[in-house]
Amino acid sequence: MARMSMIEAIRDAHDIAMGQDDKVVVFGEDVGYFGGVFRCTKGLQEKYGRNRCFDAPINESGIVGTAIGMAAYGLRPCVEIQFADYVYPAYDQIVSEAARIRYRSDGDFTCPMVVRMPTGGGIYGGQTHSQSPEALFAHVAGLKTVIPSNPYDAKGLLISSIEDDDPVIFLEPKRLYNGPFDGYHDRPVTPWSKNDLGEVPDGHYTVPLGKAAIRREGRDVTIVAYGTMVHVALAAAEDAGVDAEVIDLRTIVPVDLDTVAESVKKTGRCVVVHEATRTCGFGAELVTLIANHCFYHLEAPPTRVTGYDTPYPHAQEWDYFPGPKRVGDALKRVMEPA
Amino acid sequence: MATQKPFELHVPEPECRPGDVPDFSGFDVPKAGVAKRPPVDAAPEDIQELAYDIIRVLDDDGKAVGEWAPNLDDEAALKGLRDMMTVRSFDARMLTAQRQGKTSFYIQALGEEAIACAFQAALREGDMNFPTYRQQGLLVSAGYPLEDMMNQIYSNSADPLQGRQLPIMYSSKEYGFFSISGNLGTQYVQAVGWAMASAIEGDTKIAAGWIGDGATAESDFYSALVFASTFRAPVILNIVNNQWAISTFQGIARGRSATFAARGLGFGIPSLRVDGNDYLAVYAVAKWAVERAALGLGPTLIEYVTYRAGPHSTSDDPSSYRPKEESSAWPLGDPIERMKTHLIAKDAWSEERHEQAKAEIDSTVLTTQKKAEANGTLHDGPHPSPKDMFEDVYRELPSHLVRQRREAGV
């Protein structure tokens, strides 16, 4: 057991998966010798050889397309897209190919592949290093979409994803790589070494896909979040003085509807939070599910706090980011008597 | 300084349109047997002329001539002829079946039968094709059951793909035929990935990617060439240049490049151009590429020069964009006729035996069709269950699909 950053936990998950199954191969831009621009694959090439961890040309459709071919052969490729913002050239390969190969071949060919990518803003990355495209993947039949919020989950979920027999999109909130960022950008970030969820067991373990975690129990309102917004939600609940239950979805497809519905039926109120743009965001799906499954338990209309429907701005990053103040305001609104 | 003239956009046009007399006078047909056959380990820069040539083996009299003439015994040559005849007969039956409303869609390979049939004959057990929709000859040559092809076309109760795929989008791992996507070009880079996996695993199997002239314009084509070149993947990258991408002539995808094969040269990939209507030339070039890959020498790019004699698909009418007579004016002839002439010239075949073989093949196809139709056709008879619609989206049915299946009442 050791305290790790999310980067170290992700690196460790690769190491465990590659160590126990030589079908696991890892590649992407700058991933081999250098170990990735965020260092998530550091040391893997040295340990497992260039055949199993290598640099790819700057060609996302090629990275994912070759990974699909490798998966069809029988390998388990785990590839890195340097930023989620760069995944679009590979979107056709992911949507039209990876997601449907099992279906269209009646299971004759399959695609056990993980596509990892750093997601979300908060690093002054502008439009091209800040996006949260999870809804674009959640909309596609045949994909699973995973977004961890801490080092313990990141390792366990990544091992689960690599061992899964279907394609998994693995979005890593880059603002959480080094600590549980709660949205207070003007305060120093606590490192993971000072957080219990930075406690990462040695060796192999898994966190199951499709199972949410309750990060804070509460009676008055349910906050449904994932990734960075879990920590923003926790801070907002404390600051607003609201007894909120905070659910960390961890996987958005398949989504753990049971955990969400049970909580909302208990609290009768719900705020859904994500950093991605609002229209057709995953929050829309969550609010619909809540309306369908919890309607007669609701005391207030479910609400969303999200990024605005604009590109991710540079100078206005913290005006765009749905921080604890905006989440807190939403909590207070849903708590107002009808 | 010269006066600047306003620009004018250059949009290439084919030589002929409907109503014109087909003219292939500008299409240079090299003599059979002239092209040199380099050793398989030749440096790509030393054999660049093969990307501009057309490797041809069968001459006008049906003789196999030159260094590329393969050592194919009569039995193998006759199998090649029968495979091509089977594809043509099968296509004709299925085209009729589509017109009769027994299925929604069909794509024939008329005039291009030699390419897939001869290529498959050059592959080894365990090698994997990543085909497009016009390579049914790969399956026929590999001995895949015709009835299963028909069951798939009819989306009937015995469809190996449970009615989920558009007709002719076959899939068979056992027969080395990767699931056809229908999106263009995506499979090309996947073939490279499969070949890279074979190398990663220390295996000896090779992959073959397939693409049409039109889809070489897709970015996945270049992705495939980059990865194949960089990682020296044991892959054969095939371009079937049948002159037409639906209604768009090959000049739109080719631009000002002399040939499609020449695209490989910048990547340091040995690139060859071959007469796609010459079974023996296709077989010989495919064998050369297989040997290269098997020796660990990496990828080969092959352009097959051929002509799409039929419509693109059953949803297309070529008379609205090209002269009706263009097909018969095509200078490389018909692959079945040329192979037949060759075998007769060798005394291994005769007109009578050919007629007899054709009757036998037609009869087998018809009998097979009746058997397949007993399993249903698209709108009649037994069908895959609606329940199957929900299977194989994931390995295990997730809870949201359980709910949706319940909602569908199946």
Interface residues (C-beta under 8 A of the other chain):
Chain A: V25 N51 R52 A56 P57 N59 S61 G62 G65 T66 A67 I68 G69 M70 A72 Y73 G74 L75 P89 D92 Q93 S96 E97 I101 R102 Y103 R104 S105 D106 G107 D108 F109 T110 A141 G142 K144 D165 D166 G210 V253 P254 V255 L257 D258
Chain B: M128 F130 P160 L161 Q162 R164 Q165 M169 S171 S172 K173 F178 S179 S181 N183 T186 Y188 V189 Q190 A191 V192 G193 W194 A195 M196 A197 S198 A199 I200 E201 A207 S219 D220 S223 A224 V226 F227 T230 D392 V393 Y394 R395 P398 S399 H400
